[in-house]
Amino acid sequence: MSKAVGRRSGFNGPMSDHGEQRRWDDPEHARDYLEHRQEVPHRAEGEAVLVDALGAVDRVLDLGAGDGRLLGLVLDANPGAGGVALDHNPAMLEAADARFAALPEVAVIDHDLDDELPGGLGAFDAVVSALALHHFTEERRRALFAEVLAMLRPGGVFADLDLVRSASEALHDRFIDRVPWDRDPASAWDRHPSLEQRMAWLVDAGFVNVDGLWKWRELALVAGERPPA
């Protein structure tokens, strides 16, 4: 059976503002996100590129896994593989438990990503994440990338499908017009890092072969590898 460890209320770390944090503390907000996420244009394209970039893997860690959608796509492409789904929202954990209930090789674990990644999980061929890590500060994300590097096997891949800054406020407006969430007038349009900044953070953490593999407006896939032994 899949397993959840130490369930607590809340979600995975500090959001871009206190209002967003309060929304993600609410399981109903998480359920609403799951209902409407398919309305994000081209998301499936980015996910397909992510899965392809990993190649053949046996063990995968999904950060901010939600209901396990991304991990499920990776496992579907790698029959017999297993992994770990980390999240901290009760509704997401419940949905992931249901998705992976029949897969003993998958563990669903409650973990607040604002804390250091848990020990004892073992090594992974790949670490993945989708639309989760932008909720964290730059300081936490940089520390998290170093923790991810340490959990990868030599040559292992980290692939992160997440938000980047538009080149202008006008382009940001065009992005918001196409996605199923509202622009928060209290939030600056340029609060996300640029694609180049996201890549630089991985290089600084020690990753090699860092590249931007796919992008549609503010949704971008960045990947890097742990150096070979």
N, C-alpha and C positions, 0 to 999 in steps of 0.2 A: 504494500500500500504506500501511496505517497504520504508524506508526514509533515506536520507543522510543528514547530518548536517554539515554546514560549510566546504564544500569541499575546499581543498588546494592542491597545487602541492607537490610532494615528496612522501616519504614512511615512514615506521614506525621506525624512529630512526637511530642511528649511526650504521654503518656496521663494519665488521671486518677490513676494510681498506677503504681509500678514493676512490679507484677505484671501489670497490663494491658499495659504496654509490652512485657514479655517475651512475652506471648501473641501480640501483633500482629507481633512479629519472626518468628514461626513461620508459614511459608506454609500449613501444615496448619490453623492456626487460621483463617486467611483463607478457606480452602476450606470449612471447617465453617460459617462465617458465611454464605457464599454459598448453601450447601445449605439453611440454615434461615431465611433472612431473610424468606421469604414467609410465615412463621408470625407475623410482627408484625401484629397486627390493624389494619385500616384504613390500613395504609401506602399501599396502592394509591390510596385515596381522597385522601390528602394529596398524592401524586405527581400525580394528575389535576388537582387544584386548582393545583399549582405550574405545570404545563404551560399551563393555561388563563391563568394570571396573566401569562405572558410575552408573550402575543399572538404576532404573526408575527415571526419572527427569522431572520436569515441566518447568524449566527455565534455560537457558544455555547462558554463555558468551564465545565468541570465540575471542581470542587475536591474531591479525595479521591474520584475517580470510581469506584473499585473496578473491577468488570468492565464498567462503562459502561452499566449498566441505565438510570440516569436520563437520561444524555445520549442514549441510544437512544430513549427515550420522547419527548424533545423533538424529535429529528430526525424521528421518525415523524410527528409533528404538523406538521412543516415540510419537506416534500419539497424536496430540492435544497440544504438548509442544510448547513453544516459546523461543525466545532468542534475543541476540544482537550480531551482527558481527561488530568488530572494525578493521579498516584498514586505510591506509593513501595514498595508491597508486591509482591514478585516474582510471587506467585500471582495477585494482582489485575491486574497489568500483562499477564501472559500471557493471562488471560481476556479483557481488553479488546482486546488485539491480535487475538484470534480473532474477537471480535464485529465489529470494524470492518475486518477484513482486506480486504474488497471495497469499502471506501469511501475513495477517495483524498482526500476532503475532510475526513477526520478524522485527527488526529494523536494518538497515545498517547505521553505523555511521562513519564518517571520524574523526579519532583521531590518533594523533602522539603518539605512545607508549613510546617515550622518555619523554613525559610529564606524570604527575600523572593521573591515571585513572579518567575519568570524574565522577562527583557526579551526583546524581539524577537517576541513572540507576536501583536502587533497589537491592534486594538480589537475589542470584542465588543458585540453587541446585548444579550446576557444572560450572567450568571454564575450558576451553580446549584451546589448542594451538598445532599447528603442523608446524615444520620447520620455525619458525619465531623468537623465542626469542634468538637464538644463535647470532643474529645480534647485540645484546646489550652488553654493558660492564658488568662485574661482579657487579659493584656497582649498576647499574640501575636494573639489574635482581633481586638482593636481595631486593631492595626497592619495585619493582613490585610484588614480591611474598608476601610481607607484605600487599600490597594494595589488592591483590587477596584474601588473607585470610579474610580481613575485609568485602569483598563483598559476601562471601559465607555464606549461612545459616549454623547453627550448624550441623555438620556431613556432610556438603557438600564436594565435591571432586574437586581437581585440578589435571588435567591430561595433561602432556606436552610431546609430541612426537617430539624429537629434536636430535641434534647431540651431540656426546660425543667423547672424545679423544680415539684414538686407543692405544693399548699397545706399539706399535713401529711404526717407520716410514715405515717399510716394510708393515705392516698391513694397514696403511693409504693408501699406494700406491695401494694395492689390492682393497680397498674400492673405491677409485677414478676410478679405471679401470672398475667398475661395475655401476657407476651412470652417469647420463646425464649432468654432468658439469665438467669443466676442473679444474685441480689443478693449483692454482695460485702460480708460483714459488717465488713470493715475500712474501708469507704467510707461517709462520711456521706450520709444520704438527701437532704440539701439541697445537694449539691455543685454542681448545675447552676444557672445563672442563671434568674431568673424570666422569663416572657414579656415583662414590661415592661422588664426589664434588657436583654434581647436587642434589643428595639426601640430603647431609648435608646442603645445602642452604635452602631447604624446612624446615628441622628440625629447623634451626636457626630462620626461619620466624615464627615458631609456629605451623607448621603442625604436625599431628600425623599419625601413620600407613603409614609412608613414605616407598615406595618400588619401586624397579626397576621391572616393570611387564613384559617387553618384550625387546629384543635387537637383532638386526642383524647388525654386524660390528659396524659402527659409528652411527647408527640410533637406538635410545633407548627411551622407554616410562617410564617416572617417574611419580608417582602419590602420593598424600597425601591428608589428610582429615582435615577439621577444627574440633577441638575438640567439642564433644557434649556440649550442654548448661549445 
